Amino acid sequence: MIVSDKMATIQLAANIKYYRKQYNWTQQQLADELKISRSVIAKWESGDVLPDLPALIKLSQLFHQTIDHLLGLNNHNDQILSDFQQFYQANTEEELIIDESFLDLISYLVKNPTLKEQLEQITQLPIKQQKAIQRIFGTLVNEIDKL
């Protein structure tokens, strides 16, 4: 899989923020762990600056993630599928077929808990309101494509 520099930068920034929050660390706490300033963490998370190789190695060790995964080169879809099967108690003898885009969506929702909460709220609405939100969402996505 070939990943553009910009895409890797965006993914790295999102992953640093995601894993920092998974550890319930503030930017300052992560900075203290790495013995750097908090503003550097903020720049990494915004994608304005990339960590150098020694910092990337330290992040990998702190978060217990491979550098490939931090860069978005390995998205752990097999692990997500395994977790999904366990959560829904899928019978391992039966083949559970889930396409790659579904796994990408699950990964995206895991990394964006606010959106996940909003989608959960939508599922509690009456069908008519759900359909209206889907139409609005579709319109927004179509308009973004035009930009």
C-alpha positions in Angstrom: 0.0 0.0 0.0 1.4 3.4 -1.0 0.7 6.2 1.4 1.3 9.8 0.5 3.4 12.0 2.8 0.4 14.2 3.6 -1.8 11.2 4.4 0.9 9.7 6.7 1.3 13.1 8.4 -2.4 13.3 9.1 -2.6 9.7 10.3 0.4 10.1 12.6 -1.1 13.3 14.1 -4.4 11.6 14.7 -2.8 8.5 16.1 -0.6 10.4 18.6 -3.6 12.3 19.9 -5.7 9.1 19.9 -3.2 7.0 21.9 -2.4 9.9 24.2 -6.1 10.1 25.1 -6.3 6.3 25.5 -3.7 6.6 28.3 -5.7 9.6 29.7 -2.6 11.7 29.4 -2.7 15.5 28.8 -0.3 16.9 26.2 1.9 18.0 29.2 2.0 14.5 30.6 3.0 13.0 27.3 5.6 15.7 26.9 7.0 14.9 30.4 7.2 11.2 29.4 9.2 12.2 26.3 11.2 15.0 28.1 10.1 17.6 25.6 7.9 20.7 25.7 4.1 20.5 25.5 4.0 22.8 22.5 5.9 20.1 20.5 3.2 17.6 21.3 0.5 20.2 20.2 2.4 20.7 16.9 2.6 16.9 16.3 -1.1 16.5 17.0 -2.0 19.3 14.6 0.3 17.9 11.9 2.3 21.1 11.8 5.5 19.2 12.7 6.6 15.6 12.5 8.4 13.8 15.3 12.0 12.9 14.5 13.0 9.2 14.4 14.1 9.0 18.1 10.8 10.6 19.2 8.9 8.2 16.9 10.6 5.2 18.5 9.8 6.5 22.0 6.2 7.1 21.0 6.0 3.5 19.6 7.4 2.2 22.9 5.1 4.3 25.1 2.0 3.4 23.2 3.0 -0.2 22.6 2.3 0.3 18.9 4.5 -0.4 15.9 5.9 2.6 14.0 4.1 1.3 10.9 0.8 1.5 12.8 1.5 5.0 14.2 2.2 6.1 10.6 -1.0 4.5 9.4 0.8 1.9 7.3 -0.7 -1.0 9.2 -4.3 -0.4 10.4 -4.8 -3.6 12.5 -7.9 -4.7 10.6 -7.2 -8.3 11.6 -7.2 -7.3 15.3 -10.4 -5.3 14.8 -12.1 -8.2 13.2 -11.0 -10.5 16.0 -12.3 -8.1 18.6 -15.5 -7.7 16.6 -16.0 -11.5 16.4 -15.4 -11.8 20.2 -17.7 -9.0 21.0 -20.6 -10.5 19.0 -19.6 -14.0 20.0 -19.3 -15.1 16.4 -18.8 -18.8 15.9 -15.2 -19.2 14.9 -16.1 -22.4 12.9 -18.3 -20.3 10.7 -16.7 -17.9 8.3 -17.6 -14.3 9.1 -17.1 -12.2 6.0 -16.7 -8.5 6.6 -15.4 -6.2 3.9 -12.3 -4.0 4.4 -14.4 -0.7 4.3 -16.4 -2.0 7.3 -13.3 -2.5 9.3 -12.0 1.0 8.3 -15.3 2.4 9.6 -15.0 0.6 12.9 -11.4 1.8 13.3 -12.5 5.4 12.5 -15.3 5.3 15.1 -12.9 3.9 17.7 -10.6 6.9 17.1 -13.5 9.4 17.0 -15.6 8.8 20.1 -17.6 12.0 19.6 -18.9 10.9 16.2 -19.6 7.4 17.7 -21.7 9.1 20.5 -23.6 11.2 17.9 -24.3 8.1 15.8 -25.6 6.3 18.9 -27.9 9.2 19.5 -29.1 9.1 15.9 -30.0 5.4 16.3 -32.4 6.4 19.1 -34.3 8.7 16.9 -37.5 7.8 15.0 -36.8 6.4 11.5 -38.2 9.5 9.8 -35.6 11.7 11.7 -32.8 9.2 11.0 -33.6 9.4 7.2 -33.6 13.2 7.4 -30.1 13.2 9.0 -28.9 10.7 6.4 -30.1 13.0 3.6 -28.4 16.0 5.3 -25.2 14.0 5.7 -25.3 12.9 2.1 -25.7 16.5 0.9 -22.8 17.6 3.1 -20.5 14.9 1.7 -21.5 15.7 -1.9 -20.8 19.4 -1.3 -17.4 18.7 0.3 -16.5 16.7 -2.9 -17.1 19.8 -4.9 -14.5 21.9 -3.0 
